[in-house]
Amino acid sequence: MSPAVSPTEALSPELVPPSPAAPGEILLELVDDDGVTIGTGEKLWAHQQPGRLHRAFSVFLFDRQGRLLLQRRALGKYHSPGVWSNTCCGHPYPGEQPFTAAARRTAEELGAAPALLCEAGTVRYDLPDEASGLIEREWNHLFVGLVTAELEPDPEEIEDTRFVTAAELRELRAGKPFSVWFETVFEAALPGIREIAGHDW
């Protein structure tokens, strides 16, 4: 793992065709099957069936005791409200490096920036969400790290937070709904998670 973004992940703004967002719209970076940027698309449109492959990130942060920080998504979110998920996830702005986006969005949602953030690979998936009818077609950049500051979650984004051990996570997953992408990104990030939090994971 490396805390620096690799050269292949560095995005040049010149690669993204001009496509200014309308008021209230959020643009995502659309990618091809190799993860190369091919343009931009509006966020909700990219998640509607049949879905458009786009760049995303997922963050897994641990405390000094090796416990994973989970968040329960706010009930007002249009996608996967009220379910448990990893520490933070989201989408880089067009032209924004995934590492930068992951650090920025973690601080925005949790009110606490990561004390350490390292790359943990990428994973591509196509995961329909039966509850919402939306689909996750994502080229997801994975990050693992540490959080040491006191949390101040944004209530518009996060309903609840919880630090869990590996055993507690297994128990929680057996009885509580999780985001449709959680298992996929968690399994893909496990090698990096074990470097940060130990082989109990």
ABEGO torsion letter per residue (X at the ends): XBABBBAAABBBAAABBBBBBBBGBBBBBBBBAAGBBAEBBBAAAAABOAEBBBBBBBBBBBBAAGBBBBBBBBAABABGBGBBBBABBEBBBBGBBAAAAAAAAAAAAAGBBBABBBBAEBBBBBBBBAAAGBBBBBBBBBBBBBBABBBBBBAAABABBBBBBAAAAAAAAAABBBBAAAAAAAAAAAAAAAAAAEAAX
